[in-house]
Protein backbone atom coordinates (compact mmCIF):
# COMPACT_ATOMS: atom_id res chain seq x y z
CA UNK A 1 0.00 0.00 0.00
CA UNK A 2 2.80 2.40 0.94
CA UNK A 3 4.71 1.73 -2.32
CA UNK A 4 1.54 2.37 -4.35
CA UNK A 5 0.85 5.65 -2.52
CA UNK A 6 4.46 6.78 -2.92
CA UNK A 7 4.23 6.16 -6.65
CA UNK A 8 0.95 8.05 -6.99
CA UNK A 9 2.31 10.88 -4.86
CA UNK A 10 5.41 11.05 -7.11
CA UNK A 11 3.29 11.29 -10.24
CA UNK A 12 1.31 14.17 -8.78
CA UNK A 13 4.34 16.13 -7.65
CA UNK A 14 4.41 19.59 -9.22
CA UNK A 15 6.21 19.40 -12.54
CA UNK A 16 6.05 15.60 -12.96
CA UNK A 17 3.19 15.70 -15.43
CA UNK A 18 5.08 18.28 -17.47
CA UNK A 19 8.11 15.98 -17.62
CA UNK A 20 5.89 13.12 -18.75
CA UNK A 21 4.41 15.33 -21.46
CA UNK A 22 7.93 16.28 -22.62
CA UNK A 23 8.82 12.59 -22.70
CA UNK A 24 5.77 11.80 -24.85
CA UNK A 25 6.66 14.59 -27.27
CA UNK A 26 10.25 13.30 -27.49
CA UNK A 27 8.96 9.78 -28.13
CA UNK A 28 6.61 11.00 -30.84
CA UNK A 29 9.49 12.91 -32.45
CA UNK A 30 11.64 9.73 -32.48
CA UNK A 31 14.12 10.90 -29.84
CA UNK A 32 13.86 7.70 -27.83
CA UNK A 33 17.02 8.30 -25.78
CA UNK A 34 15.66 11.63 -24.46
CA UNK A 35 12.24 10.09 -23.92
CA UNK A 36 13.83 7.31 -21.83
CA UNK A 37 15.65 9.78 -19.59
CA UNK A 38 12.53 11.90 -19.09
CA UNK A 39 10.29 8.92 -18.27
CA UNK A 40 12.84 7.71 -15.70
CA UNK A 41 13.09 11.24 -14.26
CA UNK A 42 9.31 11.38 -13.91
CA UNK A 43 9.17 7.94 -12.30
CA UNK A 44 7.18 6.48 -15.20
CA UNK A 45 9.07 3.22 -15.13
CA UNK A 46 6.65 1.23 -17.30
CA UNK A 47 6.92 3.80 -20.09
CA UNK A 48 10.68 3.86 -19.69
CA UNK A 49 10.80 0.06 -19.98
CA UNK A 50 8.54 0.15 -23.06
CA UNK A 51 10.76 2.71 -24.83
CA UNK A 52 13.93 0.84 -23.87
CA UNK A 53 12.41 -2.32 -25.38
CA UNK A 54 11.69 -0.43 -28.60
CA UNK A 55 15.25 0.92 -28.67
CA UNK A 56 16.58 -2.62 -28.16
CA UNK A 57 14.59 -3.86 -31.16
CA UNK A 58 16.19 -1.25 -33.42
CA UNK A 59 19.75 -1.45 -32.00
CA UNK A 60 22.44 -1.83 -34.63
CA UNK A 61 24.59 -4.32 -32.74
CA UNK A 62 23.75 -7.35 -30.62
CA UNK A 63 25.78 -6.05 -27.69
CA UNK A 64 23.85 -2.72 -27.69
CA UNK A 65 20.62 -4.68 -27.91
CA UNK A 66 21.60 -6.79 -24.90
CA UNK A 67 22.52 -3.69 -22.89
CA UNK A 68 19.19 -2.01 -23.67
CA UNK A 69 17.22 -5.18 -22.89
CA UNK A 70 18.93 -5.35 -19.48
CA UNK A 71 17.91 -1.73 -18.80
CA UNK A 72 14.36 -2.43 -20.01
CA UNK A 73 14.08 -5.30 -17.53
CA UNK A 74 14.93 -2.89 -14.70
CA UNK A 75 12.02 -0.58 -15.58
CA UNK A 76 9.37 -2.73 -17.31
CA UNK A 77 6.07 -3.86 -15.86
CA UNK A 78 5.65 -7.37 -14.48
CA UNK A 79 3.46 -8.27 -17.45
CA UNK A 80 6.28 -7.58 -19.96
CA UNK A 81 9.06 -9.10 -17.87
CA UNK A 82 8.79 -12.75 -19.15
CA UNK A 83 8.85 -11.57 -22.77
CA UNK A 84 11.96 -9.39 -22.21
CA UNK A 85 13.69 -12.09 -20.16
CA UNK A 86 13.11 -14.60 -22.98
CA UNK A 87 14.56 -12.14 -25.51
CA UNK A 88 17.52 -11.29 -23.25
CA UNK A 89 18.38 -14.93 -22.47
CA UNK A 90 18.10 -15.97 -26.13
CA UNK A 91 20.38 -13.10 -27.14
CA UNK A 92 22.95 -14.01 -24.46
CA UNK A 93 23.04 -17.57 -25.80
CA UNK A 94 23.43 -16.32 -29.37
CA UNK A 95 26.35 -14.07 -28.37
CA UNK A 96 28.01 -16.94 -26.49
CA UNK A 97 27.66 -19.22 -29.50
CA UNK A 98 29.26 -16.59 -31.74
CA UNK A 99 31.97 -15.98 -29.10
CA UNK A 100 31.07 -12.31 -28.74
CA UNK A 101 30.19 -12.87 -25.08
CA UNK A 102 32.02 -15.00 -22.52
CA UNK A 103 30.16 -16.60 -19.62
CA UNK A 104 31.66 -18.89 -17.01
CA UNK A 105 30.41 -22.46 -16.68
CA UNK A 106 28.22 -21.57 -13.69
CA UNK A 107 26.80 -18.58 -15.58
CA UNK A 108 25.99 -20.79 -18.59
CA UNK A 109 24.23 -23.28 -16.32
CA UNK A 110 22.27 -20.40 -14.78
CA UNK A 111 21.34 -19.23 -18.30
CA UNK A 112 20.16 -22.76 -19.12
CA UNK A 113 17.99 -22.81 -16.00
CA UNK A 114 16.50 -19.41 -16.91
CA UNK A 115 15.61 -20.66 -20.39
CA UNK A 116 14.13 -23.82 -18.90
CA UNK A 117 11.94 -21.72 -16.62
CA UNK A 118 10.79 -19.73 -19.66
CA UNK A 119 9.83 -22.92 -21.49
CA UNK A 120 12.66 -22.62 -24.05
CA UNK A 121 13.93 -26.17 -23.58
CA UNK A 122 15.89 -26.48 -26.84
CA UNK A 123 17.70 -23.21 -26.19
CA UNK A 124 18.31 -24.36 -22.61
CA UNK A 125 19.90 -27.54 -24.02
CA UNK A 126 22.26 -25.36 -26.08
CA UNK A 127 23.28 -23.41 -22.98
CA UNK A 128 23.86 -26.59 -20.97
CA UNK A 129 25.85 -27.99 -23.91
CA UNK A 130 28.16 -24.95 -23.90
CA UNK A 131 28.63 -25.49 -20.16
CA UNK A 132 29.49 -29.17 -20.70
CA UNK A 133 26.58 -30.25 -18.47
CA UNK A 134 25.51 -33.38 -20.37
CA UNK A 135 22.92 -34.47 -17.80
CA UNK A 136 21.03 -31.15 -17.86
CA UNK A 137 21.38 -30.94 -21.66
CA UNK A 138 19.85 -34.40 -22.01
CA UNK A 139 16.99 -33.54 -19.63
CA UNK A 140 16.22 -30.34 -21.58
CA UNK A 141 16.13 -32.20 -24.90
CA UNK A 142 13.85 -34.88 -23.44
CA UNK A 143 11.54 -32.13 -22.18
CA UNK A 144 11.58 -30.57 -25.66
CA UNK A 145 10.92 -33.93 -27.31
CA UNK A 146 13.92 -33.39 -29.59
CA UNK A 147 14.78 -37.06 -30.11
CA UNK A 148 17.01 -36.53 -33.14
CA UNK A 149 19.04 -33.88 -31.34
CA UNK A 150 19.25 -36.14 -28.31
CA UNK A 151 20.75 -38.91 -30.43
CA UNK A 152 23.22 -36.44 -31.96
CA UNK A 153 24.28 -35.31 -28.48
CA UNK A 154 24.87 -38.92 -27.41
CA UNK A 155 26.90 -39.59 -30.57
CA UNK A 156 28.96 -36.43 -30.02
CA UNK A 157 29.57 -37.36 -26.40
CA UNK A 158 30.75 -40.84 -27.37
CA UNK A 159 33.05 -39.30 -30.00
CA UNK A 160 34.40 -36.85 -27.41
CA UNK A 161 35.07 -39.68 -24.96
CA UNK A 162 36.91 -41.63 -27.67
CA UNK A 163 39.04 -38.59 -28.47
CA UNK A 164 39.84 -38.09 -24.79
CA UNK A 165 40.83 -41.75 -24.47
CA UNK A 166 42.99 -41.46 -27.60
CA UNK A 167 44.67 -38.31 -26.27
CA UNK A 168 45.31 -39.97 -22.92
CA UNK A 169 46.75 -43.03 -24.66
CA UNK A 170 48.98 -40.81 -26.85
CA UNK A 171 50.18 -38.90 -23.79
CA UNK A 172 51.03 -42.12 -21.93
CA UNK A 173 52.97 -43.37 -24.95
CA UNK A 174 54.85 -40.07 -25.14
CA UNK A 175 55.77 -40.32 -21.45
CA UNK A 176 57.10 -43.84 -22.05
CA UNK A 177 59.10 -42.65 -25.06
CA UNK A 178 60.59 -39.82 -22.99
CA UNK A 179 61.64 -42.22 -20.21
CA UNK A 180 63.43 -44.32 -22.84
CA UNK A 181 65.28 -41.27 -24.16
CA UNK A 182 63.40 -41.15 -27.46
CA UNK A 183 62.78 -37.44 -27.14
CA UNK A 184 62.82 -36.73 -30.87
CA UNK A 185 59.81 -39.05 -31.25
CA UNK A 186 57.97 -37.21 -28.45
CA UNK A 187 58.40 -33.88 -30.26
CA UNK A 188 57.14 -35.49 -33.49
CA UNK A 189 54.04 -36.81 -31.71
CA UNK A 190 53.37 -33.41 -30.11
CA UNK A 191 53.72 -31.69 -33.50
CA UNK A 192 51.01 -33.98 -34.91
CA UNK A 193 48.56 -32.98 -32.16
CA UNK A 194 47.17 -29.44 -32.84
CA UNK A 195 45.75 -29.19 -29.33
CA UNK A 196 48.93 -30.50 -27.64
CA UNK A 197 50.21 -27.08 -26.54
CA UNK A 198 47.57 -26.86 -23.80
CA UNK A 199 47.89 -30.47 -22.62
CA UNK A 200 50.27 -32.64 -20.60
CA UNK A 201 51.83 -33.69 -23.90
CA UNK A 202 52.47 -30.03 -24.73
CA UNK A 203 54.08 -29.46 -21.33
CA UNK A 204 56.31 -32.50 -21.84
CA UNK A 205 57.37 -31.33 -25.32
CA UNK A 206 58.11 -27.84 -23.97
CA UNK A 207 60.23 -29.28 -21.17
CA UNK A 208 62.21 -31.41 -23.64
CA UNK A 209 62.84 -28.47 -25.98
CA UNK A 210 64.18 -26.38 -23.11
CA UNK A 211 66.48 -29.15 -21.83
CA UNK A 212 67.72 -30.72 -25.09
CA UNK A 213 71.49 -30.78 -25.53
CA UNK A 214 72.59 -29.35 -28.85
CA UNK A 215 76.08 -30.04 -30.14
CA UNK A 216 78.79 -29.69 -30.82
CA UNK A 217 79.35 -28.59 -27.20
CA UNK A 218 78.64 -31.25 -24.58
CA UNK A 219 79.11 -30.72 -20.85
CA UNK A 220 79.39 -33.83 -18.68
CA UNK A 221 80.23 -34.77 -15.14
CA UNK A 222 82.55 -37.76 -15.28
CA UNK A 223 83.91 -39.38 -12.13
CA UNK A 224 83.01 -36.28 -10.18
CA UNK A 225 84.78 -33.91 -12.61
CA UNK A 226 83.03 -31.43 -14.87
CA UNK A 227 84.32 -31.42 -18.43
CA UNK A 228 83.24 -29.74 -21.65
CA UNK A 229 83.70 -31.63 -24.87
CA UNK A 230 83.46 -30.48 -28.47
CA UNK A 231 82.14 -33.19 -30.79
CA UNK A 232 82.71 -33.58 -34.52
CA UNK A 233 85.35 -34.80 -36.97
CA UNK A 234 86.35 -31.18 -37.65
CA UNK A 235 86.23 -28.56 -34.92
CA UNK A 236 86.62 -24.85 -35.63
CA UNK A 237 87.75 -22.12 -33.27
CA UNK A 238 86.96 -18.48 -34.04
CA UNK A 239 85.14 -15.28 -33.20
CA UNK A 240 81.81 -16.37 -34.78
CA UNK A 241 80.15 -19.35 -36.47
CA UNK A 242 82.63 -21.69 -34.79
CA UNK A 243 82.32 -24.68 -32.47
CA UNK A 244 84.54 -22.92 -29.91
CA UNK A 245 83.84 -19.19 -29.83
CA UNK A 246 86.56 -16.79 -28.65
CA UNK A 247 85.11 -13.32 -28.15
CA UNK A 248 88.13 -11.22 -29.15
CA UNK A 249 88.53 -8.79 -32.06
CA UNK A 250 92.05 -10.17 -32.55
CA UNK A 251 90.57 -13.54 -33.56
CA UNK A 252 89.24 -14.18 -37.06
CA UNK A 253 85.68 -15.44 -37.52
CA UNK A 254 87.07 -18.92 -38.32
CA UNK A 255 90.62 -18.87 -37.04
CA UNK A 256 91.70 -22.49 -36.45
CA UNK A 257 90.48 -25.89 -37.46
CA UNK A 258 91.26 -29.12 -35.64
CA UNK A 259 91.02 -32.36 -37.62
CA UNK A 260 92.76 -35.66 -38.21
CA UNK A 261 95.17 -36.10 -41.10
CA UNK A 262 96.34 -39.68 -41.64
CA UNK A 263 94.94 -40.46 -38.19
CA UNK A 264 97.04 -37.77 -36.49
CA UNK A 265 95.34 -34.81 -34.71
CA UNK A 266 96.29 -31.69 -36.65
CA UNK A 267 95.91 -27.93 -36.16
CA UNK A 268 95.25 -25.88 -39.31
CA UNK A 269 95.47 -22.09 -39.49
CA UNK A 270 92.52 -20.60 -41.41
CA UNK A 271 92.82 -17.02 -40.18
CA UNK A 272 93.27 -13.61 -41.71
CA UNK A 273 94.61 -12.16 -38.46
CA UNK A 274 97.48 -14.62 -38.22
CA UNK A 275 98.66 -17.34 -35.82
CA UNK A 276 102.17 -17.71 -34.37
CA UNK A 277 103.92 -20.76 -32.94
CA UNK A 278 106.99 -19.95 -30.81
CA UNK A 279 106.97 -16.49 -32.38
CA UNK A 280 106.97 -17.81 -35.95
CA UNK A 281 103.93 -17.23 -38.19
CA UNK A 282 102.10 -20.47 -38.73
CA UNK A 283 101.58 -21.55 -42.31
CA UNK A 284 99.49 -24.58 -43.21
CA UNK A 285 98.97 -27.37 -40.69
CA UNK A 286 100.82 -28.61 -37.61
CA UNK A 287 100.49 -32.17 -36.21
CA UNK A 288 99.77 -32.23 -32.48
CA UNK A 289 102.21 -34.76 -31.03
CA UNK A 290 103.15 -32.88 -27.87
CA UNK A 291 102.03 -29.84 -25.95
CA UNK A 292 102.56 -26.41 -27.52
CA UNK A 293 101.01 -22.95 -27.49
CA UNK A 294 99.87 -20.78 -30.37
CA UNK A 295 98.95 -17.09 -30.26
CA UNK A 296 95.93 -15.95 -32.23
CA UNK A 297 96.05 -12.47 -33.73
CA UNK A 298 99.01 -11.59 -31.52
CA UNK A 299 96.83 -11.57 -28.39
CA UNK A 300 94.97 -14.79 -27.51
CA UNK A 301 97.04 -17.72 -26.24
CA UNK A 302 95.76 -21.25 -26.90
CA UNK A 303 97.47 -24.33 -25.49
CA UNK A 304 97.10 -27.60 -27.40
CA UNK A 305 98.19 -31.06 -26.29
CA UNK A 306 97.30 -34.69 -27.01
CA UNK A 307 95.10 -36.52 -24.53
CA UNK A 308 95.21 -40.30 -24.20
CA UNK A 309 91.46 -40.71 -23.74
CA UNK A 310 89.80 -37.61 -25.18
CA UNK A 311 91.86 -36.75 -28.27
CA UNK A 312 93.04 -33.18 -27.68
CA UNK A 313 93.01 -30.86 -24.70
CA UNK A 314 92.67 -27.14 -25.44
CA UNK A 315 93.28 -24.36 -22.94
CA UNK A 316 91.86 -20.94 -23.78
CA UNK A 317 91.95 -18.24 -21.13
CA UNK A 318 90.50 -19.98 -18.05
CA UNK A 319 88.53 -22.59 -19.98
CA UNK A 320 89.47 -26.12 -20.99
CA UNK A 321 87.95 -28.09 -23.85
CA UNK A 322 88.44 -31.74 -24.76
CA UNK A 323 88.20 -32.46 -28.48
CA UNK A 324 87.95 -36.18 -29.42
CA UNK A 325 87.79 -35.36 -33.18
CA UNK A 326 85.00 -37.85 -33.71
CA UNK A 327 82.65 -39.57 -31.33
CA UNK A 328 83.33 -39.38 -27.61
CA UNK A 329 83.80 -42.80 -26.03
CA UNK A 330 82.91 -43.26 -22.36
CA UNK A 331 81.98 -46.10 -20.05
CA UNK A 332 78.26 -45.66 -20.79
CA UNK A 333 78.65 -45.66 -24.60
CA UNK A 334 79.58 -43.20 -27.32
CA UNK A 335 78.34 -39.64 -27.68
CA UNK A 336 77.62 -38.30 -31.16
CA UNK A 337 75.80 -35.38 -32.79
CA UNK A 338 72.67 -36.26 -34.76
CA UNK A 339 71.76 -34.69 -38.10
CA UNK A 340 69.74 -32.05 -36.21
CA UNK A 341 72.69 -31.37 -33.83
CA UNK A 342 70.93 -33.15 -30.97
CA UNK A 343 73.63 -34.94 -28.96
CA UNK A 344 72.84 -38.64 -28.68
CA UNK A 345 74.25 -41.50 -26.63
CA UNK A 346 74.74 -44.82 -28.37
CA UNK A 347 74.75 -47.29 -25.47
CA UNK A 348 76.69 -50.58 -25.40
CA UNK A 349 74.96 -53.81 -26.49
CA UNK A 350 73.93 -54.58 -22.90
CA UNK A 351 72.23 -51.20 -22.65
CA UNK A 352 72.48 -48.38 -20.15
CA UNK A 353 70.32 -47.01 -17.34
CA UNK A 354 68.84 -43.60 -18.14
CA UNK A 355 67.51 -42.07 -14.93
CA UNK A 356 67.03 -45.62 -13.55
CA UNK A 357 65.28 -46.93 -16.70
CA UNK A 358 67.06 -49.64 -18.69
CA UNK A 359 67.52 -48.50 -22.31
CA UNK A 360 68.94 -50.44 -25.26
CA UNK A 361 68.48 -47.88 -28.06
CA UNK A 362 70.16 -44.54 -28.69
CA UNK A 363 69.17 -41.69 -26.42
CA UNK A 364 68.60 -38.03 -27.29
CA UNK A 365 70.18 -36.29 -24.33
CA UNK A 366 68.66 -33.61 -22.13
CA UNK A 367 70.28 -31.61 -19.38
CA UNK A 368 69.91 -33.42 -16.06
CA UNK A 369 70.11 -36.94 -17.49
CA UNK A 370 71.94 -39.50 -15.35
CA UNK A 371 73.57 -42.44 -17.12
CA UNK A 372 74.79 -45.68 -15.50
CA UNK A 373 75.81 -49.15 -16.59
CA UNK A 374 73.94 -50.65 -13.63
CA UNK A 375 70.98 -49.30 -11.68
CA UNK A 376 72.90 -49.34 -8.38
CA UNK A 377 76.24 -48.18 -9.82
CA UNK A 378 77.99 -45.26 -8.13
CA UNK A 379 79.93 -43.96 -11.14
CA UNK A 380 77.11 -42.10 -12.92
CA UNK A 381 77.71 -39.86 -15.92
CA UNK A 382 75.61 -36.70 -15.63
CA UNK A 383 74.63 -34.44 -18.48
CA UNK A 384 75.03 -30.78 -17.56
CA UNK A 385 73.21 -27.76 -18.97
RAHULIN-V341546 format. One record per residue. RES is the residue in three letters. SS is DSSP state (H for helix, E for strand, C for the rest). PHI is phi in degrees with one decimal (999 if undefined). NEAR is the number of other C-alpha atoms within 10 Angstrom. Layout:
RES&SS&PHI&NEAR / RES&SS&PHI&NEAR
This chain:
UNK&C&999&5 / UNK&H&-64.5&7 / UNK&H&-63.7&8 / UNK&H&-61.9&9 / UNK&H&-66.7&10 / UNK&H&-61.1&11 / UNK&H&-65.4&12 / UNK&H&-61.2&12 / UNK&H&-60.5&11 / UNK&H&-65.3&16 / UNK&H&-69.7&17 / UNK&C&-96.7&12 / UNK&C&-62.5&10 / UNK&C&-57.7&10 / UNK&C&96.5&12 / UNK&H&-66.0&18 / UNK&H&-61.8&14 / UNK&H&-65.2&12 / UNK&H&-65.0&21 / UNK&H&-62.9&21 / UNK&H&-62.9&16 / UNK&H&-62.4&16 / UNK&H&-63.8&27 / UNK&H&-64.9&20 / UNK&H&-64.0&15 / UNK&H&-64.2&17 / UNK&H&-66.0&18 / UNK&H&-64.6&11 / UNK&C&-80.5&10 / UNK&C&90.1&11 / UNK&C&-89.4&13 / UNK&H&-70.2&20 / UNK&H&-65.6&15 / UNK&H&-65.6&15 / UNK&H&-59.6&26 / UNK&H&-61.1&25 / UNK&H&-61.3&14 / UNK&H&-69.6&24 / UNK&H&-62.2&24 / UNK&H&-65.5&18 / UNK&H&-63.2&15 / UNK&H&-83.3&22 / UNK&C&82.8&19 / UNK&C&-85.9&21 / UNK&H&-66.9&18 / UNK&H&-62.7&19 / UNK&H&-66.3&22 / UNK&H&-62.6&28 / UNK&H&-63.6&27 / UNK&H&-63.6&18 / UNK&H&-68.4&22 / UNK&H&-62.3&26 / UNK&H&-62.4&23 / UNK&H&-65.7&16 / UNK&H&-63.7&19 / UNK&H&-63.5&22 / UNK&H&-65.5&15 / UNK&C&-102.6&10 / UNK&C&-63.4&15 / UNK&C&-77.4&10 / UNK&C&-120.4&9 / UNK&H&-65.7&16 / UNK&H&-68.0&16 / UNK&H&-65.6&15 / UNK&H&-61.9&22 / UNK&H&-65.4&21 / UNK&H&-62.9&14 / UNK&H&-69.1&22 / UNK&H&-63.0&25 / UNK&H&-63.6&18 / UNK&H&-67.2&16 / UNK&H&-60.6&29 / UNK&H&-63.7&22 / UNK&H&-71.4&15 / UNK&H&-116.1&21 / UNK&C&-74.0&22 / UNK&C&-76.4&16 / UNK&H&-62.4&10 / UNK&H&-65.8&8 / UNK&H&-88.9&15 / UNK&H&-59.6&16 / UNK&H&-58.5&14 / UNK&H&-62.1&12 / UNK&H&-68.1&18 / UNK&H&-63.7&18 / UNK&H&-62.2&17 / UNK&H&-66.9&15 / UNK&H&-65.1&21 / UNK&H&-64.8&22 / UNK&H&-62.8&21 / UNK&H&-67.9&17 / UNK&H&-58.2&22 / UNK&H&-62.3&23 / UNK&H&-60.9&17 / UNK&H&-67.4&17 / UNK&H&-66.0&16 / UNK&H&-66.7&14 / UNK&C&-90.5&10 / UNK&C&62.8&10 / UNK&C&-92.2&11 / UNK&C&-136.0&12 / UNK&C&-111.9&14 / UNK&C&-121.7&16 / UNK&C&-68.9&10 / UNK&H&-60.0&15 / UNK&H&-66.0&11 / UNK&H&-68.7&13 / UNK&H&-65.5&24 / UNK&H&-64.2&23 / UNK&H&-61.9&16 / UNK&H&-64.0&23 / UNK&H&-61.6&31 / UNK&H&-66.6&20 / UNK&H&-61.3&19 / UNK&H&-65.8&26 / UNK&H&-63.0&18 / UNK&H&-63.0&13 / UNK&C&-88.7&15 / UNK&C&83.3&15 / UNK&C&-94.3&19 / UNK&H&-70.1&24 / UNK&H&-68.0&21 / UNK&H&-65.8&22 / UNK&H&-60.3&31 / UNK&H&-60.8&31 / UNK&H&-63.9&21 / UNK&H&-64.9&32 / UNK&H&-64.0&26 / UNK&H&-63.6&19 / UNK&H&-63.3&20 / UNK&H&-80.3&21 / UNK&C&75.7&15 / UNK&C&-95.3&16 / UNK&H&-64.0&16 / UNK&H&-62.4&11 / UNK&H&-68.3&19 / UNK&H&-61.4&26 / UNK&H&-62.2&21 / UNK&H&-61.8&16 / UNK&H&-66.4&27 / UNK&H&-69.0&22 / UNK&H&-62.9&16 / UNK&H&-62.2&16 / UNK&H&-80.4&19 / UNK&C&72.6&13 / UNK&C&-88.5&14 / UNK&H&-66.1&13 / UNK&H&-62.4&9 / UNK&H&-64.6&16 / UNK&H&-63.2&19 / UNK&H&-64.9&13 / UNK&H&-63.6&11 / UNK&H&-64.3&18 / UNK&H&-62.6&13 / UNK&H&-62.0&12 / UNK&H&-64.3&12 / UNK&H&-67.1&14 / UNK&H&-64.1&12 / UNK&H&-63.3&12 / UNK&H&-63.0&12 / UNK&H&-64.1&12 / UNK&H&-63.1&12 / UNK&H&-63.2&12 / UNK&H&-64.0&12 / UNK&H&-64.7&12 / UNK&H&-63.5&12 / UNK&H&-63.6&18 / UNK&H&-64.8&15 / UNK&H&-64.4&12 / UNK&H&-61.3&17 / UNK&H&-65.2&21 / UNK&H&-63.5&14 / UNK&H&-62.5&15 / UNK&H&-64.3&24 / UNK&H&-62.3&19 / UNK&H&-63.5&14 / UNK&H&-61.3&15 / UNK&H&-63.9&20 / UNK&H&-64.8&17 / UNK&C&-89.1&20 / UNK&C&82.7&25 / UNK&C&-91.0&20 / UNK&H&-71.0&25 / UNK&H&-61.0&19 / UNK&H&-65.7&14 / UNK&H&-62.2&23 / UNK&H&-64.9&19 / UNK&H&-66.0&12 / UNK&H&-64.1&18 / UNK&H&-63.6&22 / UNK&H&-66.3&15 / UNK&C&-83.9&9 / UNK&C&-111.3&14 / UNK&C&-57.8&9 / UNK&C&-92.9&12 / UNK&H&-66.1&18 / UNK&H&-59.7&15 / UNK&H&-102.3&9 / UNK&C&-119.8&15 / UNK&H&-60.9&16 / UNK&H&-62.6&26 / UNK&H&-63.1&21 / UNK&H&-63.6&14 / UNK&H&-64.2&20 / UNK&H&-62.6&25 / UNK&H&-63.6&14 / UNK&H&-64.1&12 / UNK&H&-65.4&20 / UNK&H&-59.2&14 / UNK&H&-72.6&10 / UNK&H&-103.7&16 / UNK&E&-60.4&18 / UNK&C&-100.8&24 / UNK&E&-100.3&17 / UNK&C&-76.6&20 / UNK&C&-83.1&19 / UNK&E&-82.3&19 / UNK&E&-134.9&24 / UNK&E&-107.6&18 / UNK&E&-131.1&20 / UNK&E&-109.0&15 / UNK&E&-119.0&15 / UNK&C&50.9&11 / UNK&C&81.3&11 / UNK&E&-107.7&8 / UNK&E&-90.7&12 / UNK&E&-134.0&15 / UNK&E&-118.3&16 / UNK&E&-109.9&21 / UNK&E&-120.6&24 / UNK&C&-89.8&23 / UNK&E&125.6&21 / UNK&C&-69.9&13 / UNK&C&-126.6&15 / UNK&E&-122.8&20 / UNK&E&-102.5&23 / UNK&E&-127.5&22 / UNK&E&-175.2&23 / UNK&C&-78.2&19 / UNK&C&-155.9&17 / UNK&C&52.9&11 / UNK&C&-130.3&17 / UNK&C&-65.5&20 / UNK&E&-113.2&19 / UNK&E&-96.0&16 / UNK&C&-115.7&20 / UNK&C&-81.4&13 / UNK&C&-144.7&15 / UNK&C&-65.5&12 / UNK&C&-75.8&18 / UNK&C&-98.0&26 / UNK&C&-69.9&21 / UNK&C&-58.5&22 / UNK&C&-127.8&21 / UNK&C&-93.8&25 / UNK&E&-126.9&23 / UNK&E&-129.8&19 / UNK&E&-110.0&24 / UNK&E&-156.5&23 / UNK&E&-103.1&15 / UNK&E&-124.4&11 / UNK&C&57.1&7 / UNK&C&80.9&7 / UNK&E&-103.3&14 / UNK&E&-58.8&20 / UNK&E&-136.0&18 / UNK&E&-104.8&20 / UNK&E&-122.7&18 / UNK&E&-81.8&21 / UNK&C&-122.4&21 / UNK&C&-88.3&18 / UNK&C&-101.6&13 / UNK&C&-89.2&14 / UNK&C&91.8&19 / UNK&E&-135.2&25 / UNK&E&-119.1&17 / UNK&E&-125.1&14 / UNK&C&54.0&10 / UNK&C&82.3&10 / UNK&E&-105.6&10 / UNK&E&-57.5&13 / UNK&C&-86.4&17 / UNK&C&-125.6&13 / UNK&C&79.1&9 / UNK&E&-117.7&16 / UNK&E&-132.0&15 / UNK&E&-68.6&14 / UNK&C&-100.2&17 / UNK&C&-113.7&14 / UNK&C&-154.2&9 / UNK&C&-71.6&13 / UNK&E&-154.3&13 / UNK&E&-122.7&15 / UNK&E&-121.3&20 / UNK&E&-116.3&20 / UNK&E&-94.6&23 / UNK&C&59.7&19 / UNK&C&76.4&14 / UNK&C&-132.2&13 / UNK&E&-95.5&17 / UNK&E&-92.9&16 / UNK&E&-126.4&15 / UNK&E&-96.1&15 / UNK&E&-132.8&21 / UNK&E&-153.0&18 / UNK&E&-67.9&20 / UNK&E&-130.3&16 / UNK&C&-59.5&9 / UNK&C&-101.4&11 / UNK&C&-114.1&18 / UNK&E&81.5&16 / UNK&E&-127.0&23 / UNK&E&-118.2&18 / UNK&E&-111.4&18 / UNK&E&-115.7&15 / UNK&E&-131.4&14 / UNK&C&54.1&11 / UNK&C&-104.3&5 / UNK&E&-107.6&9 / UNK&E&-125.5&15 / UNK&E&-124.4&20 / UNK&E&-110.1&24 / UNK&E&-121.8&27 / UNK&C&-75.1&26 / UNK&C&54.0&21 / UNK&E&145.8&20 / UNK&C&-73.1&19 / UNK&E&-97.2&22 / UNK&E&-93.2&15 / UNK&E&-142.4&14 / UNK&C&-62.0&15 / UNK&C&-91.8&20 / UNK&E&134.7&21 / UNK&E&-116.5&16 / UNK&E&-102.1&22 / UNK&E&-141.1&22 / UNK&E&-93.1&22 / UNK&C&-77.2&14 / UNK&C&-62.7&7 / UNK&C&-97.8&9 / UNK&C&71.6&13 / UNK&E&-72.2&20 / UNK&E&-74.9&23 / UNK&E&-120.6&22 / UNK&E&-106.8&25 / UNK&E&-99.6&20 / UNK&C&-74.0&22 / UNK&C&-66.9&16 / UNK&C&-56.9&9 / UNK&C&-77.7&9 / UNK&C&88.6&18 / UNK&E&-144.7&26 / UNK&E&-97.7&21 / UNK&E&-101.9&24 / UNK&C&49.1&18 / UNK&C&76.5&15 / UNK&E&-107.5&15 / UNK&E&-75.0&18 / UNK&E&-128.1&19 / UNK&C&-106.8&17 / UNK&C&-99.4&16 / UNK&C&-63.6&19 / UNK&E&-120.9&23 / UNK&E&-84.2&26 / UNK&C&-82.1&26 / UNK&E&-128.8&23 / UNK&C&-58.5&17 / UNK&C&99.2&15 / UNK&C&-63.8&18 / UNK&E&-119.5&18 / UNK&E&-119.9&25 / UNK&E&-140.9&23 / UNK&C&-82.0&22 / UNK&C&-137.6&17 / UNK&C&-59.3&15 / UNK&C&-99.6&10 / UNK&C&-70.0&10 / UNK&C&-91.6&10 / UNK&C&-90.6&15 / UNK&C&-77.3&23 / UNK&E&-102.2&21 / UNK&E&-111.6&21 / UNK&E&-91.5&19 / UNK&C&-100.4&19 / UNK&C&-72.9&13
